[in-house]
Amino acid sequence: MKLVIVESPAKAKTIEKYLKEIDSKGDFVVRAS
């Protein structure tokens, strides 16, 4: 699992959507700081 920490909840949601399209296993977790 890879954790990605971003600045805002809106960015977290957008980036999580892109990462799920790229990585079909869903290996990324995106959280806002």
Secondary structure as UniProt FT lines:
FT   STRAND          2..6
FT   HELIX           9..22
FT   TURN            24..25
FT   STRAND          28..32
//
